[in-house]
């Protein structure tokens, strides 16, 4: 049977039932919930400190009207980080390697920022389509280009997250397969390949966190333009 490196990106099915819903629900069960005690545990304290710092840094350049999105952005950030990190474990499935899921997250949130801009300040929102001081002959062309760039934003969000995670998983599987094949033939080269695999795994851990942060950061920038 030929090895197919893309089998790992197939949505898991058990007894004919897709397990995508289970994969999306499981991360929320891993986080500790608040208790009625006066003093929280160290894990809860660290979790609260991280969420406060992240929310503060993310919403710092946004007006007070955009601070209502703090819960959405923070929850989305934690959700994406958890999915990306769990996908690095052996024999697991990464839902964020599916473009459909990423587009399902990107399109509604991007559309919400656009609708907010059109409702609250339509003149300012439409003004982004035509930079100030544009020559008269270039006005139709620039409006078309800016409109296309506006509608490409959710596609860029989804494709960026999907492509980075997919490329990292493929590299890890390729290098792991090479190390396994070279072990009986050239042990020294196999050890070096395994070292490279370990370093690449550390890099993928960083990529998993950075890509989740970039996804939420770009959404906050889109919100900043329309608030």
N, C-alpha and C positions, 0 to 999 in steps of 0.2 A: 504494500500500500504506500503510495507516494505521500510524502510529508507536505502538507499545505500550511504555510505559515499564517494564513489568514483565517484559519479555523478558530483561532482564539478570539476573534472579534464577532463570532456568531452569537446571537442571543441564545442563552441556554434554555433548553426545553426539557421538562421532566414529565413523563407520562402524557406527552402532548400538550402540557400546560406551559406557556412562556413564564420564565422566572424573572423577567425584567422588573415586575412590580415588587417582588421580594428583594431584588438587588437594590432597588431605590428606597425601600422601607427600612432595611437592616441598619444603615448608618445611624439613623436617629436613635436606635436602641443602645448604641455604644457610649452615649454621653450621659454623665450623671445628672440627675435632676435635683432641683433644690429641695431642701428638707426644712422642717419646722424648727430646727435647732437654732440657738442664738449664734453659735460659731459654726462656720462652714468648714468642710474638710480642705486639705491642701489642694486637692484636685479641683474642687469647685472654686476656690479662691484664685487659682491660676487660670482657670477657664474664664472667670469673670474679668480678671485683669486683662487677659488677651482680647476679649471682646470689647472692653472699654477702650483700649488703646487703638484697636483696629477701627472702631467706629469713629473715634476722635480724628484719626489721621485721614480717613476716607471722606468725612463730611466737613473737614476744615474749610475747603475752598467753596463749599456750596452754601447758598443762601438758606435762611431759616425755613423757607417753604419746602426745601428739599429734605429737611431732616426727618420728615415723616417716613422716608424710605430707609431709615436706619435699620429697622428690623428686617426688611426684605433683603437688603444688601448683606447684612451680617449672616443671616440664615443661609443665603445662597453661597456665600464664601465658605462657611463651615461645611455645607453640603457637598460642594464641589471638591474641596480638599479631602474630605473623607472618602468620597468615591474614587478619586484619583489615587489616594494612598492605598486603599484596600485592593485596587486593581494591580498593585505591584506584588501582592502576595501570590505564592504558587497556587495553581488550580482555582483561580478566581476569575471573575468576569468584570470588566470595566465598562459600566454603562456609558461613560462619557466618551468612549471611542465610537459611539453611534452618532452619526451626523443628525439623525432625526431627533434624538433627545436634545442635543445641543441647540438645534434650531428651535425646538419647542420651548427652550428656556430663553433664547435670545430674542426671537421675534416678538412675543407678547410684551416683554419688558422694554424693548426698544420702541415698540408701537405706543406703549403707555407714555414714555417720555415725549414722543412727538405729539400725542394728543394733548398732553398737559401744556406744551408750548403753544399749540394752536388755540387752546381754549383761554389761557391766561394772557398771553401776549402774542397775538397772531402777527402783528406787524414785525416784531423782533424776530419771530421764528421764520417768517418768510424772507426776512432780510438776509439770512444766512445763504440764501440761494443766489444772491447777487452782491458781490463785494462792492464797497464804496469806491467811487472813482473809476468804474469800469467804462471803457470806450463804448459808444453807442453801437458800433458794428459788432462788438463781441458780446453784447447782452444776451441775445438768444442762445448763442453757443454755451456761454457760462451757465445760464439757467439750466440747460439740459445736462451739462456735466455735473453741476452741483446736485441736481435732482437724482441722477444716477448714483453719485457717491453717497447720497443720503440713504437710498434704498439698498445699497451694498453693505451698509454697516452691520445689520444682523447676520448677513451671510458671512462676513469677515469674522464676526464673533464666533459663530459656530464652527466654521472651517478651521480657524486658528487652533481652537481647543482640540478638535478632532485630529487634525494633522499632527500636532505636537505629541499627543499621547500615542497615536497609532505608530508614528515613526519610532518613538522610544521603545515601545513594546516589541516592534519588529527587530530592532537592533539587539535588544536583550535576548530574544529567541535565537537570532542568527549566531550571536557570539556564544551563547550557551550550547547550541548544537555543534558549533565548531570545536569548542573545548571538549565535548563528550566524544566526538569522532577522533580528535587528535590524541586523546589520553593514552590509548594502547600503542599508537604509532610513534608519537614524539612527546613524551611526558613533559619535557622542559617547556616546549612551546605551549602545551596544554595548560601548564601552571601559569605562564605569562598571560595566556588568554583568559584564564579564570580571574587573575588579578585585574585585567582590563574589564571583565564583566562586573566585578565588585565595584570598581570606580564608576562604571556606567550606571550601575544601580543607584549609587549615591547621587549621581547627576540627575537621574530620573525622579528621585525623591524631591530634589529641588525644583525640577521642572513641574512636577505635579502641584506643588504649592504655588509656584510663580504663575502658572497658567490660570489657576483659580483666581488668584489675586488680580491678574490682568483682565480677566473676564469681568469681574465686578468693578474694577477701576474704570474701564472704558464705559460701562453702563453709567457710572456716576458722572463721568465727563459729559455724556450725552444728556443726562439729567441737568447738569449745570448750565448747558446751553439753553435749556428751555424753561428754567425756573427764574 
